[in-house]
């Protein structure tokens, strides 16, 4: 005889949030713990318009590369630490990514830059780089600094070195 469990409507519509997998598919063989001192060193990225995702990712990478643990791959450290680096809108975006869809650090970096450094922004900076001119009275060093800053803002501008020169 089968006995049907009676559940209230409230329980039926409540989402089961236990054990919902994250978008990052972390290698289960890499059993390690991120130390609280390491976590406190991580920069934060909020996903706001004025933030430079490249700078934040470089800072994140720098901190993670210092975290050496015997037998633990640096890529696994970065994947495990990445959600802790995100705050506010960026954290909400992270939780919206399909579960288990990210397998490598390059995948995570690529999807982050696609979100927070869209092609339209790349196109605008490329246009600025190609159209940069030294202003009247501007020193060469100031002009060069301005040019370098544009190139740093968009390291994947894909402008050939010959054209940059």
Buried (B, 14 or more C-beta within 10 A) or exposed (E): EEEEEEEEEEEEEEEEEEEEEBBBBBEEEBEBEBEEEBEEBBEBBBBEEEBBBBEBBBBBBEBBEEBEBEEBBBBBBBBBBBBBBBEEBBBEBBEEBEEEBBBEBEBBBEBBBEBBBEEEBBEEBBEBBEEEEEEEEEEEEEBEEBBEEBBEBBEEBEEEEEEEE
